[in-house]
Amino acid sequence: MLRFILVVLANVKRGPYLIPKMRKMFKHPERYSEQVRYAFAQKLIDYMKSSGKIKTEVYGTENLPLEGGYVMFPNHQGKYDALGIIYAHKQPCSFVMDKAKSYSFLVKELVDMLGAKRLELDNVRQNLTVINEITEEVKQGKKYILFSEGGYDKNRNKVQQFKPGSFKCSVRSKTPIVPVALIDSYKAFDTGSAKMLNVQVHFLKPVEYEEYKDMKSTEIAAEVKRRIEET
């Protein structure tokens, strides 16, 4: 939390520029392409990394599919997780997050600008709607980050159980599942330290549809968890 406060304070002067700009990009997608909006998001994350003394080491970008949509399933550690992946993932992608946490400083604008999905954790009907929306968008080539573990309280570098239902968007769209291993991401904004920090983002070899099409969702979840734990 200390690092997060320092990042906010260090960038408070940029706020009058960043926030209106992000809102403008969200309201006028016809003027700002997905690539332009994503590049601006990466610029914002770069500001945060620099002021927060966060170094993000990236591995396995050669494993990312060159064409078509897919869903990335990372382990969940904390507030920096999605930011680290967006920084590391050069092609535009979006993410899914808890609606209750999506309206804080700069987060709201980032969610809106990147077209992220707000998930009501206690609303099963709304969850199904979001999964269906992701399924259709992934079919059309969109890339998403989906945290199958759900919450991240005290997860740290220990991988929790992945929820089988979260893989429906990949199964239904018949697209690759990309496991992502995060290491020490929780140290960014979820500890009391503000020392120089290295966070690792590992894009693992995709689980192709032909590989998982005959597997049960529980088996898919277990396999993705296994690959991340192995890394």
C-alpha positions in Angstrom: 0.0 0.0 0.0 2.9 2.4 0.8 4.2 2.1 -2.8 0.7 2.7 -4.2 0.4 5.9 -2.2 3.9 7.1 -3.4 2.9 6.3 -7.0 -0.3 8.4 -6.6 1.6 11.3 -5.0 4.3 11.2 -7.7 1.8 11.4 -10.5 -0.7 13.7 -9.0 0.5 16.6 -11.2 -0.1 14.4 -14.2 -3.7 13.8 -13.1 -5.2 16.9 -14.7 -3.8 15.7 -18.0 -4.2 11.9 -17.8 -7.7 11.6 -16.5 -9.4 14.0 -19.0 -7.4 12.4 -21.8 -8.5 8.9 -20.8 -12.1 10.0 -20.5 -11.9 11.7 -23.9 -10.5 8.5 -25.5 -13.3 6.4 -24.0 -16.0 8.8 -25.2 -14.6 9.1 -28.7 -13.5 5.6 -29.9 -14.1 6.7 -33.5 -11.2 9.2 -33.0 -8.9 7.0 -30.9 -8.3 3.5 -32.2 -7.8 0.5 -29.9 -4.1 0.6 -30.6 -3.9 4.3 -29.6 -5.8 3.8 -26.4 -3.8 0.7 -25.5 -0.5 2.6 -26.1 -1.7 5.4 -23.8 -2.5 2.8 -21.1 1.0 1.3 -21.4 2.4 4.9 -21.1 0.4 5.3 -17.9 1.7 2.0 -16.5 5.2 3.1 -17.4 4.8 6.2 -15.3 3.6 4.0 -12.4 6.5 1.6 -12.8 9.1 4.4 -12.8 7.7 6.3 -9.8 7.0 3.0 -7.9 10.5 1.5 -8.5 9.0 -1.5 -10.2 10.9 -3.5 -12.8 8.9 -5.9 -14.8 10.8 -8.8 -16.3 9.0 -10.4 -19.2 9.4 -14.0 -20.5 7.8 -16.1 -23.1 6.3 -13.6 -25.5 7.3 -16.0 -28.3 4.5 -18.3 -26.9 1.7 -15.8 -27.6 -0.4 -16.7 -30.6 0.3 -14.4 -33.6 -3.3 -14.3 -34.8 -6.8 -14.5 -33.4 -8.3 -14.0 -30.0 -7.4 -15.8 -26.8 -7.9 -15.6 -23.1 -4.9 -15.3 -20.7 -5.4 -17.0 -17.3 -2.8 -15.7 -14.7 -2.5 -16.6 -11.1 -3.8 -13.7 -9.0 -1.6 -11.9 -6.5 -2.6 -8.2 -6.2 -3.3 -4.8 -7.7 -0.4 -4.8 -10.0 -1.3 -8.1 -11.8 -3.3 -6.7 -14.7 -1.0 -3.7 -15.1 2.1 -5.9 -15.3 0.5 -8.1 -18.0 -0.7 -5.1 -20.0 2.8 -3.7 -19.9 4.3 -7.0 -21.1 1.6 -7.8 -23.7 2.3 -5.7 -26.8 -0.9 -6.3 -28.7 -4.0 -4.6 -27.3 -5.9 -6.7 -24.7 -8.4 -6.1 -22.0 -9.3 -7.6 -18.6 -12.0 -8.6 -16.2 -12.2 -7.2 -12.7 -14.4 -6.9 -9.6 -17.0 -4.1 -10.2 -16.8 -3.0 -6.6 -13.1 -2.2 -7.1 -13.3 -0.6 -10.5 -14.2 3.0 -9.6 -11.1 4.1 -7.7 -8.6 6.8 -8.8 -7.4 6.2 -12.4 -8.8 2.6 -12.3 -12.2 3.7 -13.6 -10.7 5.6 -16.5 -8.4 2.6 -17.3 -11.3 0.2 -17.2 -13.5 2.4 -19.5 -10.7 3.2 -21.9 -9.7 -0.4 -22.5 -13.3 -1.7 -22.6 -12.7 -4.0 -19.5 -15.5 -6.0 -18.0 -16.9 -5.3 -14.6 -17.9 -8.4 -12.8 -20.5 -8.5 -10.0 -19.0 -11.3 -7.9 -22.3 -12.2 -6.2 -24.5 -12.0 -9.3 -24.5 -15.3 -11.2 -26.7 -14.0 -14.0 -24.4 -11.0 -14.6 -21.4 -13.3 -14.5 -22.9 -15.5 -17.3 -23.6 -12.4 -19.4 -20.0 -11.2 -19.0 -18.6 -14.7 -20.0 -20.9 -14.7 -23.1 -19.7 -11.2 -24.1 -16.1 -12.3 -23.7 -16.8 -15.5 -25.8 -18.2 -13.5 -28.7 -15.4 -10.9 -28.6 -12.6 -13.5 -28.4 -14.2 -15.2 -31.5 -13.7 -11.9 -33.2 -10.0 -11.6 -32.3 -10.1 -9.8 -28.9 -7.6 -10.8 -26.2 -8.6 -10.9 -22.5 -7.0 -11.3 -19.1 -9.2 -13.4 -16.7 -8.3 -14.1 -13.1 -9.8 -17.6 -12.5 -8.8 -17.7 -8.9 -11.1 -14.8 -8.1 -9.7 -12.9 -5.2 -6.0 -12.4 -4.2 -6.0 -11.9 -0.4 -2.8 -13.5 0.9 -2.3 -15.6 -2.3 1.3 -14.3 -2.8 3.3 -16.8 -4.8 1.0 -19.7 -3.9 -1.4 -20.6 -6.7 -5.0 -21.2 -5.5 -7.7 -23.3 -7.2 -8.9 -22.1 -10.6 -12.6 -21.9 -11.1 -13.7 -24.3 -13.9 -16.6 -22.1 -15.0 -14.2 -19.3 -16.0 -12.9 -21.4 -18.9 -16.2 -21.5 -20.7 -15.3 -18.5 -22.8 -12.4 -20.3 -24.2 -14.2 -23.6 -24.7 -17.2 -22.0 -26.4 -15.0 -19.8 -28.7 -12.6 -22.7 -29.4 -9.6 -20.4 -28.9 -6.2 -20.9 -27.2 -5.9 -20.8 -23.4 -2.7 -18.9 -22.4 -1.5 -19.6 -18.8 0.4 -16.7 -17.3 2.7 -17.1 -14.3 3.1 -14.0 -12.1 6.0 -14.0 -9.6 6.3 -11.4 -6.8 3.6 -9.2 -8.3 2.0 -8.9 -4.8 5.0 -7.0 -3.6 4.2 -4.0 -5.8 1.1 -2.6 -4.2 0.1 -5.1 -1.5 3.0 -4.9 1.0 4.4 -2.0 3.1 7.7 -1.9 1.2 8.7 0.8 -1.3 12.1 -0.7 -2.2 13.2 -1.4 -5.8 11.3 -4.5 -6.9 11.5 -7.1 -9.7 8.2 -8.6 -10.9 8.2 -11.5 -13.3 5.5 -12.1 -16.0 5.8 -15.5 -17.8 3.6 -16.2 -20.8 3.5 -19.9 -21.0 2.8 -22.2 -24.0 -0.8 -22.0 -25.0 -3.2 -24.9 -24.4 -4.7 -25.2 -27.9 -8.4 -26.1 -28.5 -7.4 -29.4 -30.0 -5.6 -30.3 -26.8 -8.4 -29.4 -24.4 -11.6 -30.0 -26.4 -12.2 -33.4 -24.8 -11.3 -32.4 -21.3 -13.8 -31.5 -18.6 -13.6 -27.9 -17.3 -12.3 -29.2 -14.0 -9.4 -30.9 -15.8 -8.7 -27.7 -17.8 -8.5 -25.7 -14.7 -6.2 -28.2 -13.0 -3.9 -28.3 -16.0 -3.6 -24.5 -16.2 -2.9 -24.4 -12.5 -0.3 -27.1 -12.8 1.6 -25.3 -15.6 1.7 -22.1 -13.6 2.8 -23.8 -10.4 5.6 -25.6 -12.4 6.9 -22.2 -13.6 
